Amino acid sequence: MSKKQRQLHLNLFVSPMGHHEAAWRHPQSNLDQLLDFSLYQRLAAKAEAAKLDSLFFADRVATSPNAAKYGAIGGYEPLTLLSALAVVTQRIGLIATVSTSFNEPFNLARRFASLDHLSRGRAGWNIITSGTDAEAQNFNYEQIPEHAARYERAREFLDVATKLWDSWEDDALVRDKEAGVFADSSKVHELNHKGDHFSVKGPLNISRGPQGRPLLVQAGSSQNGRHFAAEYAEAIFTAQQTFEEAESFYRDMKQRAVQLNRLPEHIVILPGICPIIGRTEEEAKEKEAKLVELSNPAHSLLMLSNRIGFDLTGYPLDGPMPQLPVEEVRGHQSRTSLIVEMAHRENLTLRQVLERLAGGRGHRTITGTPQQIADVMEHWFQNGAADGFNIMPQLMAGGLEDFLDLVVPELQRRGLFRTEYTGTTLRDHYELPYPSSQFAETSHSRNETKWYSA
């Protein structure tokens, strides 16, 4: 038998107007649809028709009057929105961002188990620790906890959530009306977890989902983030500007997985790309120039200052990017490092940095024809820099259709992407195994011991 050809995994990172900061100002953007569910339903239907692996919704739990002035608000809470999308889609995966810093494991585990049941096994959790003081100040903190402390809490949080999903074994539901037994109590387990951050008795009050557990996604690229991802993540969303950086990150994460006795193919690595597509290069560049024209540098500078935790508003826009003490960043360390390194490597002015970040906040922008974009994707995929991509159209109106109608068929012609779904769950799409309950082996061992001692 010939070995199955490896194929790309494609996730659509949904931003209702687009990922460019000025997308909401574009003539093609219909702002009346921002909180209209039919918009999201149409986007999901288009992505599913193109056989994409999954939809992904980011989340930040803060805004400000100034941010609201320039359109930087959060919109729908992801789990709520994906629960609605679960009933109007059939196959595409549904990934929601939820922070471990501002939630409790029991509530989160229950919500994701509910989404997994509603969608018949298509739920995924993008695990974040959050990274801004503005978010922390909405949850009883003065400032965001220190980086390592947030990851320490996240590890215990995920440990508890996993135990909760596993607390019902696969065959715990008996549903025997005649005998009057709904569930086998020996296969429903209390956790009795007592740790530094959480005390949770369990079990979860909803049975095990169709996937066993939601697919676990992580997006941190700091050293803490990489170690956390190597331990737990099944898919990684990452920002990489160059092939060399992407290849280095890919190799590092696969090696870390092996060192932790995991199979490297059980971590799917998806760099973000922000495509601007034209039928000619000139058309693509005109589209890009229009978005730059609509940008507001003052707002972009404020957004960058908030992201990295340093006030840049006093620096001249046409001067060089200042040197920043990245090691002192409490919030988004890896993204700050990427931005600073990009600016200094390419000798960019602060204004040029803002223009580069406006389209994808540090993710790779690709402007060109469908063939040129497919060339870049194929090169990264075939040469050890990606298992697929997190697609981030800079302008959703028209830009998403350009990718789905022009780039996806080109990838399919090259044999790099599916033409039909071959499975029904998100784990099927990402070719990841079904996880067994960690309590099942203990339970079975206990039953065997009892049997032989009888």
C-alpha positions in Angstrom: 0.0 0.0 0.0 1.2 3.5 -0.8 1.6 5.8 2.1 -1.2 8.4 2.4 0.0 11.8 1.2 0.3 14.3 4.0 -2.2 17.2 3.7 -2.5 20.7 5.1 -4.8 21.6 8.0 -6.6 24.9 7.6 -8.3 26.8 10.4 -10.2 30.0 9.7 -9.6 32.6 12.4 -12.9 34.5 12.3 -12.9 38.3 12.8 -16.3 39.5 11.6 -15.0 42.5 9.6 -11.4 41.3 9.1 -8.1 41.2 10.8 -6.8 44.5 9.6 -7.3 47.3 12.2 -9.0 49.4 9.5 -11.2 46.6 8.1 -14.3 48.1 9.7 -13.8 51.3 7.8 -13.6 49.6 4.4 -16.5 50.4 2.0 -17.2 46.6 1.6 -17.7 46.1 5.4 -21.3 46.2 6.6 -21.1 47.3 10.2 -24.8 46.6 10.7 -23.9 42.9 10.6 -21.4 43.0 13.4 -23.8 41.4 16.0 -26.0 39.8 13.4 -25.8 36.0 13.8 -26.6 35.4 10.1 -23.2 36.9 9.3 -21.4 34.3 11.3 -23.6 31.6 10.0 -22.7 32.5 6.4 -19.0 32.7 7.2 -19.2 29.2 8.8 -21.2 27.8 5.9 -18.6 29.1 3.4 -15.7 27.6 5.4 -17.4 24.3 5.8 -18.3 24.1 2.1 -14.5 24.6 1.4 -13.8 21.7 3.8 -11.7 23.7 6.3 -10.8 21.9 9.5 -12.1 24.4 11.9 -13.3 27.9 12.9 -11.5 29.8 15.7 -12.6 32.7 17.7 -10.2 34.7 19.8 -11.2 36.6 22.9 -10.1 39.5 25.1 -12.1 40.4 28.2 -11.4 44.2 28.2 -11.9 47.3 26.1 -11.7 51.0 26.8 -13.4 54.2 25.7 -10.5 55.0 23.4 -10.4 51.4 22.0 -14.2 51.5 21.4 -13.8 54.8 19.5 -11.7 53.1 16.9 -13.6 49.8 16.7 -11.5 47.6 19.1 -14.3 45.9 21.0 -14.7 42.2 21.7 -18.1 41.3 20.4 -19.7 37.9 21.0 -18.4 35.7 23.8 -16.9 32.7 21.8 -18.5 29.7 23.6 -22.0 31.3 23.3 -21.5 32.0 19.6 -20.1 28.5 18.9 -23.0 26.9 20.7 -25.3 28.6 18.2 -23.0 27.7 15.2 -23.0 24.1 16.4 -26.6 23.6 15.4 -26.3 25.2 11.9 -23.1 23.4 10.8 -22.4 19.7 10.4 -18.7 19.0 10.1 -16.4 21.9 10.7 -14.6 22.2 14.0 -15.4 24.9 16.6 -12.6 26.4 18.7 -13.2 28.9 21.4 -10.6 30.9 23.4 -11.1 30.9 27.2 -8.6 32.1 29.7 -7.4 30.1 32.7 -6.7 33.3 34.6 -10.3 34.4 35.0 -12.3 31.2 35.1 -12.9 28.1 37.2 -12.2 24.6 35.9 -15.6 23.1 36.7 -17.6 25.8 34.9 -15.2 25.7 31.9 -15.2 21.9 31.7 -19.0 21.8 31.8 -19.3 24.4 29.0 -16.9 22.7 26.7 -18.4 19.3 27.3 -21.8 20.9 26.5 -20.4 22.3 23.2 -18.9 18.9 22.3 -22.2 17.2 22.8 -24.1 19.9 20.9 -21.7 19.7 18.0 -21.4 15.9 18.1 -17.6 16.1 18.8 -16.4 19.3 17.2 -15.3 21.4 20.2 -11.8 22.8 20.7 -10.4 25.0 23.5 -7.7 27.6 22.8 -6.0 27.8 26.2 -4.8 31.3 27.1 -3.5 32.9 30.3 -4.4 36.4 29.2 -1.8 39.1 29.2 -3.0 42.7 29.9 -3.6 44.7 33.0 -6.9 46.0 31.5 -8.2 42.4 31.5 -6.9 41.7 35.0 -8.6 44.9 36.3 -12.0 43.4 35.3 -11.4 40.4 37.6 -10.3 41.8 41.0 -6.6 42.3 40.1 -4.6 45.6 40.0 -2.3 44.1 37.3 -1.9 40.9 35.4 -0.1 38.3 37.5 3.5 37.5 36.6 4.1 35.4 33.5 5.4 32.2 35.2 2.6 32.4 37.9 -0.1 32.5 35.2 1.3 29.3 33.6 1.6 27.6 37.0 -2.2 28.2 37.5 -2.9 27.2 33.9 -1.2 23.8 34.5 -3.3 23.0 37.5 -6.4 24.4 35.8 -5.9 22.1 32.8 -5.2 19.1 35.1 -8.5 19.6 36.9 -10.4 20.2 33.6 -9.0 17.0 32.1 -9.9 15.0 35.2 -13.4 16.4 35.0 -13.9 15.4 31.3 -12.5 12.0 32.2 -14.6 11.6 35.3 -17.3 9.7 33.3 -15.8 6.7 31.5 -16.9 6.0 28.0 -19.4 3.2 28.9 -20.6 4.7 32.2 -24.1 5.3 30.8 -26.2 2.2 31.2 -29.7 3.6 30.6 -31.3 0.4 31.8 -35.0 1.3 32.4 -36.0 -2.2 33.5 -33.3 -2.4 36.1 -33.7 1.2 37.1 -30.0 2.0 36.5 -29.1 5.1 34.5 -25.3 5.0 35.0 -22.8 2.6 36.4 -21.6 4.4 39.5 -18.3 2.5 39.5 -17.5 4.3 36.2 -18.3 7.8 37.4 -15.4 9.2 39.5 -14.9 11.9 42.1 -11.7 13.9 41.7 -11.2 15.1 45.3 -8.6 17.5 43.9 -6.9 19.9 46.3 -4.1 22.0 44.9 -2.5 25.4 45.2 -5.2 27.1 43.2 -8.2 24.9 43.1 -10.2 22.5 45.3 -12.7 20.5 43.2 -14.6 17.4 44.3 -16.3 16.3 41.0 -17.4 14.4 39.1 -18.6 16.6 36.2 -22.4 16.8 35.9 -22.5 15.9 32.2 -21.3 12.7 30.7 -18.2 12.3 28.5 -18.3 14.0 25.2 -18.1 12.4 21.7 -14.4 13.3 21.4 -13.6 12.3 25.0 -12.2 15.7 25.6 -12.2 18.9 23.5 -9.2 19.4 21.2 -6.6 21.4 23.2 -5.1 24.4 21.4 -2.4 26.7 22.6 -0.8 29.9 21.2 2.0 30.9 23.5 5.6 31.0 22.1 7.5 32.2 25.1 9.6 29.6 26.9 6.8 29.1 29.4 4.3 28.9 26.6 6.4 26.4 24.6 6.9 24.1 27.6 3.2 24.2 28.3 2.3 23.5 24.7 4.7 20.6 24.5 3.1 19.0 27.5 -0.6 19.5 26.6 -1.3 21.1 23.3 -2.7 19.1 20.4 -2.6 22.1 18.0 -0.5 25.3 18.2 -1.4 28.6 16.7 1.8 30.6 16.3 3.0 33.9 14.8 6.1 33.6 12.7 7.4 36.3 10.3 10.0 34.3 8.3 10.4 30.7 7.1 13.6 30.4 9.1 11.8 31.4 12.3 8.9 29.1 11.6 11.1 26.2 10.8 13.1 26.7 14.0 9.8 26.9 16.1 8.4 23.8 14.4 11.6 21.8 15.0 11.8 22.9 18.6 8.2 22.0 19.4 8.4 18.6 17.8 11.6 17.9 19.7 10.1 19.0 23.0 7.1 16.6 22.3 9.5 13.7 21.8 11.4 14.5 25.0 8.0 14.3 26.9 7.3 10.9 25.3 4.7 12.3 22.9 4.4 11.5 19.2 5.5 14.7 17.3 2.6 14.2 14.8 0.2 14.6 17.7 1.0 18.3 17.9 -0.3 20.1 14.8 1.5 23.4 14.2 -0.4 26.2 12.4 1.3 29.5 11.8 -1.0 32.5 11.2 -1.1 34.0 7.7 -2.9 37.2 6.7 -3.6 37.0 2.9 -4.4 39.9 0.6 -5.3 38.2 -2.7 -5.5 39.7 -6.2 -5.8 38.1 -9.6 -2.6 40.0 -10.3 0.1 41.3 -8.0 -0.9 44.9 -8.8 -4.5 44.2 -7.7 -3.3 42.7 -4.5 -1.1 45.6 -3.7 -3.9 48.1 -4.5 -6.1 46.2 -1.9 -3.3 46.4 0.6 -2.7 50.1 0.0 -6.4 50.8 0.5 -6.3 49.3 4.0 -3.2 51.2 4.9 -4.9 54.4 3.7 -7.8 53.8 6.1 -5.5 53.1 9.1 -5.2 55.5 12.1 -1.5 55.6 13.3 -2.5 57.1 16.7 -4.9 54.2 17.4 -2.3 51.7 16.1 0.3 53.1 18.4 -2.1 52.9 21.4 -2.9 49.3 20.5 0.7 48.4 20.3 1.5 50.1 23.6 -1.3 48.1 25.3 -0.1 44.9 23.8 3.5 45.1 24.8 3.0 47.0 28.1 5.2 49.9 27.2 4.0 53.4 26.4 5.3 54.3 22.9 3.0 57.3 22.3 5.8 59.8 22.9 8.2 58.4 20.2 8.3 59.9 16.7 6.5 57.8 14.1 9.2 58.2 11.5 12.0 57.4 13.9 13.4 53.9 14.7 11.6 51.4 16.8 13.0 52.0 20.3 14.9 49.3 22.2 12.6 47.6 24.7 13.4 45.5 27.7 11.5 42.4 26.5 12.5 40.4 29.5 10.5 42.8 31.7 7.2 42.2 29.9 4.6 40.8 32.2 2.1 40.1 29.4 2.7 38.9 25.8 6.4 38.2 26.0 6.7 36.1 22.8 4.8 38.6 20.6 6.7 41.5 22.0 10.0 39.8 21.2 8.7 39.0 17.6 7.8 42.6 17.0 11.1 44.0 18.3 13.2 41.5 16.4 11.3 42.2 13.1 11.7 46.0 13.5 15.4 45.8 14.1 16.1 43.0 11.6 14.4 45.0 8.8 15.4 48.5 10.1 11.8 49.6 10.2 10.6 53.0 11.5 7.8 53.0 14.1 5.3 53.9 11.4 6.4 51.0 9.3 6.1 48.7 12.3 2.5 49.9 12.8 1.6 49.3 9.2 3.0 45.7 9.3 1.1 45.0 12.6 -2.2 46.5 11.5 -3.0 43.6 9.3 -2.2 40.7 11.7 -0.7 41.8 15.0 2.6 40.1 14.1 1.3 37.3 11.9 2.8 36.9 8.4 1.1 39.1 5.8 1.2 37.7 2.3 0.1 39.9 -0.6 -0.1 38.4 -4.0 -1.9 36.1 -6.5 -3.5 32.8 -5.4 -0.6 30.9 -6.9 2.0 33.0 -5.1 0.2 32.5 -1.8 -0.1 28.8 -2.4 3.6 28.7 -3.2 4.5 30.1 0.2 2.1 27.8 2.0 3.5 24.7 0.1 7.1 25.7 0.8 6.5 26.1 4.5 4.5 22.9 4.7 6.8 20.7 2.7 10.0 21.9 4.4 9.3 21.5 8.1 7.8 24.9 9.1 4.1 24.1 9.3 1.5 21.3 9.4 -1.1 23.8 8.1 -2.1 27.4 8.6 -4.4 29.7 10.7 -6.0 31.8 8.0 -6.6 35.4 8.9 -8.1 37.4 6.1 -7.3 41.1 6.5 -10.7 42.0 5.0 -13.4 39.4 5.6 -15.8 40.9 3.0 -14.4 39.6 -0.3 -11.1 38.5 1.3 -12.5 35.3 2.7 -14.1 34.4 -0.6 -10.8 35.1 -2.4 -9.1 32.6 -0.2 -11.8 29.9 -0.3 -12.6 30.3 -4.1 -9.0 30.9 -5.4 -6.4 29.6 -3.0 -8.1 26.5 -1.7 -8.8 25.1 -5.2 -5.1 25.7 -6.0 -4.0 23.8 -3.0 -6.4 21.0 -3.9 -5.0 20.8 -7.4 -1.6 20.3 -5.9 -2.9 17.5 -3.7 -2.2 19.5 -0.6 -5.7 19.8 0.8 -8.8 17.6 1.1 -11.7 17.8 -1.3 -14.1 16.0 1.1 -14.2 15.5 4.9 -13.2 11.9 5.9 -14.3 12.1 9.5 -17.0 13.7 11.7 -15.1 15.1 14.7 -12.5 17.8 15.1 -10.0 15.1 16.2 -10.8 13.3 12.9 -10.0 16.4 10.9 -6.7 17.0 12.7 -5.9 13.2 12.5 -5.5 13.0 16.3 -6.3 10.0 18.5 -9.3 9.6 20.8 -8.0 10.0 24.4 -9.0 7.4 26.9 -10.3 8.3 30.4 -7.4 8.4 32.9 -9.8 6.8 35.4 -10.7 3.8 33.2 -7.4 2.0 33.7 -7.5 2.5 37.5 -11.1 1.5 37.6 -10.5 -1.7 35.6 -7.4 -2.6 37.6 -9.4 -2.2 40.8 -12.2 -4.4 39.5 -9.6 -7.1 38.4 -8.0 -7.1 41.9 -11.4 -7.6 43.4 -12.2 -10.4 41.0 -9.1 -12.4 41.7 -9.3 -11.9 45.5 -12.8 -13.2 45.6 
